[in-house]
Amino acid sequence: MNKPIRAAWKKLGGTGMIASRRQIGKVVSIDHRYAIGSCSVRMVALFAKASGSH
């Protein structure tokens, strides 16, 4: 695929990363997830709400 990203993903509104921290006893783990969306989200709280509802 040689197209620029915007040409290939015309309806791409934004991307984001979710970092989840979990602690069980003394063991801490961190998980990273990535998301793409068709609408632009400009506030972290809105992104968190949208990603949590999926």
mmJSON file of the N, C-alpha and C atoms, coordinates in Angstrom:
{"data_MODEL":{"atom_site":{
"group_PDB":["ATOM","ATOM","ATOM","ATOM","ATOM","ATOM","ATOM","ATOM","ATOM","ATOM","ATOM","ATOM","ATOM","ATOM","ATOM","ATOM","ATOM","ATOM","ATOM","ATOM","ATOM","ATOM","ATOM","ATOM","ATOM","ATOM","ATOM","ATOM","ATOM","ATOM","ATOM","ATOM","ATOM","ATOM","ATOM","ATOM","ATOM","ATOM","ATOM","ATOM","ATOM","ATOM","ATOM","ATOM","ATOM","ATOM","ATOM","ATOM","ATOM","ATOM","ATOM","ATOM","ATOM","ATOM","ATOM","ATOM","ATOM","ATOM","ATOM","ATOM","ATOM","ATOM","ATOM","ATOM","ATOM","ATOM","ATOM","ATOM","ATOM","ATOM","ATOM","ATOM","ATOM","ATOM","ATOM","ATOM","ATOM","ATOM","ATOM","ATOM","ATOM","ATOM","ATOM","ATOM","ATOM","ATOM","ATOM","ATOM","ATOM","ATOM","ATOM","ATOM","ATOM","ATOM","ATOM","ATOM","ATOM","ATOM","ATOM","ATOM","ATOM","ATOM","ATOM","ATOM","ATOM","ATOM","ATOM","ATOM","ATOM","ATOM","ATOM","ATOM","ATOM","ATOM","ATOM","ATOM","ATOM","ATOM","ATOM","ATOM","ATOM","ATOM","ATOM","ATOM","ATOM","ATOM","ATOM","ATOM","ATOM","ATOM","ATOM","ATOM","ATOM","ATOM","ATOM","ATOM","ATOM","ATOM","ATOM","ATOM","ATOM","ATOM","ATOM","ATOM","ATOM","ATOM","ATOM","ATOM","ATOM","ATOM","ATOM","ATOM","ATOM","ATOM","ATOM","ATOM","ATOM","ATOM","ATOM","ATOM","ATOM","ATOM"],
"id":[1,2,3,4,5,6,7,8,9,10,11,12,13,14,15,16,17,18,19,20,21,22,23,24,25,26,27,28,29,30,31,32,33,34,35,36,37,38,39,40,41,42,43,44,45,46,47,48,49,50,51,52,53,54,55,56,57,58,59,60,61,62,63,64,65,66,67,68,69,70,71,72,73,74,75,76,77,78,79,80,81,82,83,84,85,86,87,88,89,90,91,92,93,94,95,96,97,98,99,100,101,102,103,104,105,106,107,108,109,110,111,112,113,114,115,116,117,118,119,120,121,122,123,124,125,126,127,128,129,130,131,132,133,134,135,136,137,138,139,140,141,142,143,144,145,146,147,148,149,150,151,152,153,154,155,156,157,158,159,160,161,162],
"type_symbol":["N","C","C","N","C","C","N","C","C","N","C","C","N","C","C","N","C","C","N","C","C","N","C","C","N","C","C","N","C","C","N","C","C","N","C","C","N","C","C","N","C","C","N","C","C","N","C","C","N","C","C","N","C","C","N","C","C","N","C","C","N","C","C","N","C","C","N","C","C","N","C","C","N","C","C","N","C","C","N","C","C","N","C","C","N","C","C","N","C","C","N","C","C","N","C","C","N","C","C","N","C","C","N","C","C","N","C","C","N","C","C","N","C","C","N","C","C","N","C","C","N","C","C","N","C","C","N","C","C","N","C","C","N","C","C","N","C","C","N","C","C","N","C","C","N","C","C","N","C","C","N","C","C","N","C","C","N","C","C","N","C","C"],
"label_atom_id":["N","CA","C","N","CA","C","N","CA","C","N","CA","C","N","CA","C","N","CA","C","N","CA","C","N","CA","C","N","CA","C","N","CA","C","N","CA","C","N","CA","C","N","CA","C","N","CA","C","N","CA","C","N","CA","C","N","CA","C","N","CA","C","N","CA","C","N","CA","C","N","CA","C","N","CA","C","N","CA","C","N","CA","C","N","CA","C","N","CA","C","N","CA","C","N","CA","C","N","CA","C","N","CA","C","N","CA","C","N","CA","C","N","CA","C","N","CA","C","N","CA","C","N","CA","C","N","CA","C","N","CA","C","N","CA","C","N","CA","C","N","CA","C","N","CA","C","N","CA","C","N","CA","C","N","CA","C","N","CA","C","N","CA","C","N","CA","C","N","CA","C","N","CA","C","N","CA","C","N","CA","C","N","CA","C","N","CA","C"],
"label_alt_id":[null,null,null,null,null,null,null,null,null,null,null,null,null,null,null,null,null,null,null,null,null,null,null,null,null,null,null,null,null,null,null,null,null,null,null,null,null,null,null,null,null,null,null,null,null,null,null,null,null,null,null,null,null,null,null,null,null,null,null,null,null,null,null,null,null,null,null,null,null,null,null,null,null,null,null,null,null,null,null,null,null,null,null,null,null,null,null,null,null,null,null,null,null,null,null,null,null,null,null,null,null,null,null,null,null,null,null,null,null,null,null,null,null,null,null,null,null,null,null,null,null,null,null,null,null,null,null,null,null,null,null,null,null,null,null,null,null,null,null,null,null,null,null,null,null,null,null,null,null,null,null,null,null,null,null,null,null,null,null,null,null,null],
"label_comp_id":["MET","MET","MET","ASN","ASN","ASN","LYS","LYS","LYS","PRO","PRO","PRO","ILE","ILE","ILE","ARG","ARG","ARG","ALA","ALA","ALA","ALA","ALA","ALA","TRP","TRP","TRP","LYS","LYS","LYS","LYS","LYS","LYS","LEU","LEU","LEU","GLY","GLY","GLY","GLY","GLY","GLY","THR","THR","THR","GLY","GLY","GLY","MET","MET","MET","ILE","ILE","ILE","ALA","ALA","ALA","SER","SER","SER","ARG","ARG","ARG","ARG","ARG","ARG","GLN","GLN","GLN","ILE","ILE","ILE","GLY","GLY","GLY","LYS","LYS","LYS","VAL","VAL","VAL","VAL","VAL","VAL","SER","SER","SER","ILE","ILE","ILE","ASP","ASP","ASP","HIS","HIS","HIS","ARG","ARG","ARG","TYR","TYR","TYR","ALA","ALA","ALA","ILE","ILE","ILE","GLY","GLY","GLY","SER","SER","SER","CYS","CYS","CYS","SER","SER","SER","VAL","VAL","VAL","ARG","ARG","ARG","MET","MET","MET","VAL","VAL","VAL","ALA","ALA","ALA","LEU","LEU","LEU","PHE","PHE","PHE","ALA","ALA","ALA","LYS","LYS","LYS","ALA","ALA","ALA","SER","SER","SER","GLY","GLY","GLY","SER","SER","SER","HIS","HIS","HIS"],
"label_asym_id":["A","A","A","A","A","A","A","A","A","A","A","A","A","A","A","A","A","A","A","A","A","A","A","A","A","A","A","A","A","A","A","A","A","A","A","A","A","A","A","A","A","A","A","A","A","A","A","A","A","A","A","A","A","A","A","A","A","A","A","A","A","A","A","A","A","A","A","A","A","A","A","A","A","A","A","A","A","A","A","A","A","A","A","A","A","A","A","A","A","A","A","A","A","A","A","A","A","A","A","A","A","A","A","A","A","A","A","A","A","A","A","A","A","A","A","A","A","A","A","A","A","A","A","A","A","A","A","A","A","A","A","A","A","A","A","A","A","A","A","A","A","A","A","A","A","A","A","A","A","A","A","A","A","A","A","A","A","A","A","A","A","A"],
"label_entity_id":["1","1","1","1","1","1","1","1","1","1","1","1","1","1","1","1","1","1","1","1","1","1","1","1","1","1","1","1","1","1","1","1","1","1","1","1","1","1","1","1","1","1","1","1","1","1","1","1","1","1","1","1","1","1","1","1","1","1","1","1","1","1","1","1","1","1","1","1","1","1","1","1","1","1","1","1","1","1","1","1","1","1","1","1","1","1","1","1","1","1","1","1","1","1","1","1","1","1","1","1","1","1","1","1","1","1","1","1","1","1","1","1","1","1","1","1","1","1","1","1","1","1","1","1","1","1","1","1","1","1","1","1","1","1","1","1","1","1","1","1","1","1","1","1","1","1","1","1","1","1","1","1","1","1","1","1","1","1","1","1","1","1"],
"label_seq_id":[1,1,1,2,2,2,3,3,3,4,4,4,5,5,5,6,6,6,7,7,7,8,8,8,9,9,9,10,10,10,11,11,11,12,12,12,13,13,13,14,14,14,15,15,15,16,16,16,17,17,17,18,18,18,19,19,19,20,20,20,21,21,21,22,22,22,23,23,23,24,24,24,25,25,25,26,26,26,27,27,27,28,28,28,29,29,29,30,30,30,31,31,31,32,32,32,33,33,33,34,34,34,35,35,35,36,36,36,37,37,37,38,38,38,39,39,39,40,40,40,41,41,41,42,42,42,43,43,43,44,44,44,45,45,45,46,46,46,47,47,47,48,48,48,49,49,49,50,50,50,51,51,51,52,52,52,53,53,53,54,54,54],
"pdbx_PDB_ins_code":[null,null,null,null,null,null,null,null,null,null,null,null,null,null,null,null,null,null,null,null,null,null,null,null,null,null,null,null,null,null,null,null,null,null,null,null,null,null,null,null,null,null,null,null,null,null,null,null,null,null,null,null,null,null,null,null,null,null,null,null,null,null,null,null,null,null,null,null,null,null,null,null,null,null,null,null,null,null,null,null,null,null,null,null,null,null,null,null,null,null,null,null,null,null,null,null,null,null,null,null,null,null,null,null,null,null,null,null,null,null,null,null,null,null,null,null,null,null,null,null,null,null,null,null,null,null,null,null,null,null,null,null,null,null,null,null,null,null,null,null,null,null,null,null,null,null,null,null,null,null,null,null,null,null,null,null,null,null,null,null,null,null],
"Cartn_x":[0.852,0.0,0.883,0.892,1.725,0.958,-0.356,-1.155,-0.812,-0.844,-0.724,-1.892,-1.686,-2.706,-4.041,-4.035,-5.294,-6.046,-5.349,-6.014,-6.614,-5.946,-6.433,-7.553,-7.542,-8.53,-9.287,-10.111,-10.797,-11.699,-12.276,-13.193,-12.53,-11.2,-10.491,-10.598,-11.168,-11.313,-10.21,-9.681,-8.626,-8.164,-7.068,-6.498,-6.201,-6.075,-5.754,-5.179,-4.56,-3.996,-4.586,-4.944,-5.471,-4.45,-4.001,-3.083,-3.871,-3.923,-4.643,-3.635,-3.751,-2.861,-3.664,-3.1,-3.776,-2.777,-3.219,-2.356,-3.069,-2.413,-2.903,-1.801,-2.068,-1.023,0.108,1.318,2.476,2.797,2.059,2.328,1.5,2.202,1.558,1.761,0.682,0.8,0.149,0.723,0.198,-0.055,-1.251,-1.669,-1.928,-1.486,-1.737,-2.627,-3.682,-4.577,-4.658,-4.876,-4.952,-6.324,-6.818,-8.153,-8.13,-9.004,-9.221,-10.704,-11.024,-12.422,-12.75,-14.03,-14.474,-14.791,-14.879,-15.104,-13.933,-13.688,-12.578,-12.997,-12.172,-12.432,-11.301,-11.643,-10.62,-10.36,-11.156,-10.967,-10.734,-9.784,-9.442,-10.646,-11.439,-12.601,-13.599,-13.806,-14.728,-14.16,-12.846,-12.207,-12.326,-12.095,-12.197,-13.618,-14.596,-15.998,-16.352,-15.913,-16.215,-15.523,-14.279,-13.559,-14.067,-14.548,-15.086,-16.439,-17.152,-18.488,-18.455,-17.274,-17.18,-16.87],
"Cartn_y":[-1.188,0.0,1.231,1.974,3.16,4.46,4.363,5.575,6.21,7.534,8.174,7.736,7.76,7.273,7.983,9.285,10.027,9.603,9.292,8.86,7.469,6.611,5.248,5.189,6.094,6.099,7.426,7.617,8.904,9.289,8.307,8.613,8.532,8.428,8.358,9.695,9.67,10.888,11.049,9.942,10.052,8.7,8.73,7.54,7.838,6.792,6.998,5.742,5.909,4.79,4.784,3.603,3.43,2.623,3.153,2.427,2.022,0.729,0.21,-0.33,0.094,-0.368,-1.256,-2.409,-3.359,-3.83,-3.849,-4.313,-5.399,-6.541,-7.644,-7.945,-7.621,-7.748,-6.793,-7.311,-6.472,-6.487,-7.267,-7.386,-6.358,-5.517,-4.484,-4.831,-4.757,-4.956,-3.779,-3.427,-2.325,-2.86,-2.603,-3.066,-1.841,-1.875,-0.783,-1.301,-0.525,-0.832,0.403,0.167,1.268,1.261,2.452,2.569,3.559,3.314,4.255,4.606,5.767,6.178,7.025,7.1,7.883,9.322,9.631,11.022,11.508,12.777,13.388,13.65,13.236,13.481,14.356,15.509,16.467,16.476,15.74,15.714,14.281,14.11,12.787,12.122,12.865,12.29,11.706,12.375,11.865,10.621,10.611,9.435,8.243,8.472,7.406,6.849,7.746,7.296,6.491,6.97,6.278,4.912,4.833,3.561,2.596,3.104,2.24,1.657,2.305,1.825,0.745,0.416,-0.612,-1.941],
"Cartn_z":[0.0,0.0,0.0,-1.079,-1.197,-0.991,-0.765,-0.572,0.768,0.838,2.158,3.05,4.331,5.276,5.078,4.934,4.778,3.521,2.444,1.212,1.387,2.134,2.336,3.376,4.335,5.436,5.406,4.404,4.225,5.393,6.076,7.175,8.548,8.584,9.859,10.578,11.772,12.556,13.575,14.074,15.067,15.547,16.28,16.883,18.345,19.129,20.536,21.154,22.316,23.048,24.458,24.935,26.279,27.068,28.19,29.065,30.307,30.578,31.741,32.743,33.985,35.048,35.986,36.312,37.195,38.249,39.495,40.573,41.361,41.48,42.302,43.304,44.545,45.551,45.221,45.089,44.752,43.266,42.493,41.055,40.277,39.53,38.721,37.25,36.477,35.032,34.317,33.191,32.382,30.98,30.488,29.172,28.302,27.065,26.112,24.997,24.705,23.592,22.711,21.449,20.493,19.831,19.529,18.954,17.791,16.83,15.742,15.738,15.248,15.223,14.008,13.724,12.573,12.947,14.237,14.631,15.468,15.339,16.061,17.509,18.44,19.867,20.388,20.9,21.313,22.817,23.579,25.027,25.496,26.393,26.901,27.55,28.303,28.992,27.986,26.87,25.847,25.176,24.935,24.348,25.291,26.579,27.571,27.637,27.602,27.641,26.397,25.229,23.975,23.926,24.359,24.308,25.36,26.471,27.522,27.18,26.267,25.912,24.834,24.321,23.281,23.885],
"occupancy":[1.0,1.0,1.0,1.0,1.0,1.0,1.0,1.0,1.0,1.0,1.0,1.0,1.0,1.0,1.0,1.0,1.0,1.0,1.0,1.0,1.0,1.0,1.0,1.0,1.0,1.0,1.0,1.0,1.0,1.0,1.0,1.0,1.0,1.0,1.0,1.0,1.0,1.0,1.0,1.0,1.0,1.0,1.0,1.0,1.0,1.0,1.0,1.0,1.0,1.0,1.0,1.0,1.0,1.0,1.0,1.0,1.0,1.0,1.0,1.0,1.0,1.0,1.0,1.0,1.0,1.0,1.0,1.0,1.0,1.0,1.0,1.0,1.0,1.0,1.0,1.0,1.0,1.0,1.0,1.0,1.0,1.0,1.0,1.0,1.0,1.0,1.0,1.0,1.0,1.0,1.0,1.0,1.0,1.0,1.0,1.0,1.0,1.0,1.0,1.0,1.0,1.0,1.0,1.0,1.0,1.0,1.0,1.0,1.0,1.0,1.0,1.0,1.0,1.0,1.0,1.0,1.0,1.0,1.0,1.0,1.0,1.0,1.0,1.0,1.0,1.0,1.0,1.0,1.0,1.0,1.0,1.0,1.0,1.0,1.0,1.0,1.0,1.0,1.0,1.0,1.0,1.0,1.0,1.0,1.0,1.0,1.0,1.0,1.0,1.0,1.0,1.0,1.0,1.0,1.0,1.0,1.0,1.0,1.0,1.0,1.0,1.0],
"B_iso_or_equiv":[0.0,0.0,0.0,0.0,0.0,0.0,0.0,0.0,0.0,0.0,0.0,0.0,0.0,0.0,0.0,0.0,0.0,0.0,0.0,0.0,0.0,0.0,0.0,0.0,0.0,0.0,0.0,0.0,0.0,0.0,0.0,0.0,0.0,0.0,0.0,0.0,0.0,0.0,0.0,0.0,0.0,0.0,0.0,0.0,0.0,0.0,0.0,0.0,0.0,0.0,0.0,0.0,0.0,0.0,0.0,0.0,0.0,0.0,0.0,0.0,0.0,0.0,0.0,0.0,0.0,0.0,0.0,0.0,0.0,0.0,0.0,0.0,0.0,0.0,0.0,0.0,0.0,0.0,0.0,0.0,0.0,0.0,0.0,0.0,0.0,0.0,0.0,0.0,0.0,0.0,0.0,0.0,0.0,0.0,0.0,0.0,0.0,0.0,0.0,0.0,0.0,0.0,0.0,0.0,0.0,0.0,0.0,0.0,0.0,0.0,0.0,0.0,0.0,0.0,0.0,0.0,0.0,0.0,0.0,0.0,0.0,0.0,0.0,0.0,0.0,0.0,0.0,0.0,0.0,0.0,0.0,0.0,0.0,0.0,0.0,0.0,0.0,0.0,0.0,0.0,0.0,0.0,0.0,0.0,0.0,0.0,0.0,0.0,0.0,0.0,0.0,0.0,0.0,0.0,0.0,0.0,0.0,0.0,0.0,0.0,0.0,0.0],
"pdbx_formal_charge":[null,null,null,null,null,null,null,null,null,null,null,null,null,null,null,null,null,null,null,null,null,null,null,null,null,null,null,null,null,null,null,null,null,null,null,null,null,null,null,null,null,null,null,null,null,null,null,null,null,null,null,null,null,null,null,null,null,null,null,null,null,null,null,null,null,null,null,null,null,null,null,null,null,null,null,null,null,null,null,null,null,null,null,null,null,null,null,null,null,null,null,null,null,null,null,null,null,null,null,null,null,null,null,null,null,null,null,null,null,null,null,null,null,null,null,null,null,null,null,null,null,null,null,null,null,null,null,null,null,null,null,null,null,null,null,null,null,null,null,null,null,null,null,null,null,null,null,null,null,null,null,null,null,null,null,null,null,null,null,null,null,null],
"auth_seq_id":[1,1,1,2,2,2,3,3,3,4,4,4,5,5,5,6,6,6,7,7,7,8,8,8,9,9,9,10,10,10,11,11,11,12,12,12,13,13,13,14,14,14,15,15,15,16,16,16,17,17,17,18,18,18,19,19,19,20,20,20,21,21,21,22,22,22,23,23,23,24,24,24,25,25,25,26,26,26,27,27,27,28,28,28,29,29,29,30,30,30,31,31,31,32,32,32,33,33,33,34,34,34,35,35,35,36,36,36,37,37,37,38,38,38,39,39,39,40,40,40,41,41,41,42,42,42,43,43,43,44,44,44,45,45,45,46,46,46,47,47,47,48,48,48,49,49,49,50,50,50,51,51,51,52,52,52,53,53,53,54,54,54],
"auth_comp_id":["MET","MET","MET","ASN","ASN","ASN","LYS","LYS","LYS","PRO","PRO","PRO","ILE","ILE","ILE","ARG","ARG","ARG","ALA","ALA","ALA","ALA","ALA","ALA","TRP","TRP","TRP","LYS","LYS","LYS","LYS","LYS","LYS","LEU","LEU","LEU","GLY","GLY","GLY","GLY","GLY","GLY","THR","THR","THR","GLY","GLY","GLY","MET","MET","MET","ILE","ILE","ILE","ALA","ALA","ALA","SER","SER","SER","ARG","ARG","ARG","ARG","ARG","ARG","GLN","GLN","GLN","ILE","ILE","ILE","GLY","GLY","GLY","LYS","LYS","LYS","VAL","VAL","VAL","VAL","VAL","VAL","SER","SER","SER","ILE","ILE","ILE","ASP","ASP","ASP","HIS","HIS","HIS","ARG","ARG","ARG","TYR","TYR","TYR","ALA","ALA","ALA","ILE","ILE","ILE","GLY","GLY","GLY","SER","SER","SER","CYS","CYS","CYS","SER","SER","SER","VAL","VAL","VAL","ARG","ARG","ARG","MET","MET","MET","VAL","VAL","VAL","ALA","ALA","ALA","LEU","LEU","LEU","PHE","PHE","PHE","ALA","ALA","ALA","LYS","LYS","LYS","ALA","ALA","ALA","SER","SER","SER","GLY","GLY","GLY","SER","SER","SER","HIS","HIS","HIS"],
"auth_asym_id":["A","A","A","A","A","A","A","A","A","A","A","A","A","A","A","A","A","A","A","A","A","A","A","A","A","A","A","A","A","A","A","A","A","A","A","A","A","A","A","A","A","A","A","A","A","A","A","A","A","A","A","A","A","A","A","A","A","A","A","A","A","A","A","A","A","A","A","A","A","A","A","A","A","A","A","A","A","A","A","A","A","A","A","A","A","A","A","A","A","A","A","A","A","A","A","A","A","A","A","A","A","A","A","A","A","A","A","A","A","A","A","A","A","A","A","A","A","A","A","A","A","A","A","A","A","A","A","A","A","A","A","A","A","A","A","A","A","A","A","A","A","A","A","A","A","A","A","A","A","A","A","A","A","A","A","A","A","A","A","A","A","A"],
"auth_atom_id":["N","CA","C","N","CA","C","N","CA","C","N","CA","C","N","CA","C","N","CA","C","N","CA","C","N","CA","C","N","CA","C","N","CA","C","N","CA","C","N","CA","C","N","CA","C","N","CA","C","N","CA","C","N","CA","C","N","CA","C","N","CA","C","N","CA","C","N","CA","C","N","CA","C","N","CA","C","N","CA","C","N","CA","C","N","CA","C","N","CA","C","N","CA","C","N","CA","C","N","CA","C","N","CA","C","N","CA","C","N","CA","C","N","CA","C","N","CA","C","N","CA","C","N","CA","C","N","CA","C","N","CA","C","N","CA","C","N","CA","C","N","CA","C","N","CA","C","N","CA","C","N","CA","C","N","CA","C","N","CA","C","N","CA","C","N","CA","C","N","CA","C","N","CA","C","N","CA","C","N","CA","C","N","CA","C","N","CA","C"],
"pdbx_PDB_model_num":[1,1,1,1,1,1,1,1,1,1,1,1,1,1,1,1,1,1,1,1,1,1,1,1,1,1,1,1,1,1,1,1,1,1,1,1,1,1,1,1,1,1,1,1,1,1,1,1,1,1,1,1,1,1,1,1,1,1,1,1,1,1,1,1,1,1,1,1,1,1,1,1,1,1,1,1,1,1,1,1,1,1,1,1,1,1,1,1,1,1,1,1,1,1,1,1,1,1,1,1,1,1,1,1,1,1,1,1,1,1,1,1,1,1,1,1,1,1,1,1,1,1,1,1,1,1,1,1,1,1,1,1,1,1,1,1,1,1,1,1,1,1,1,1,1,1,1,1,1,1,1,1,1,1,1,1,1,1,1,1,1,1]
}}}
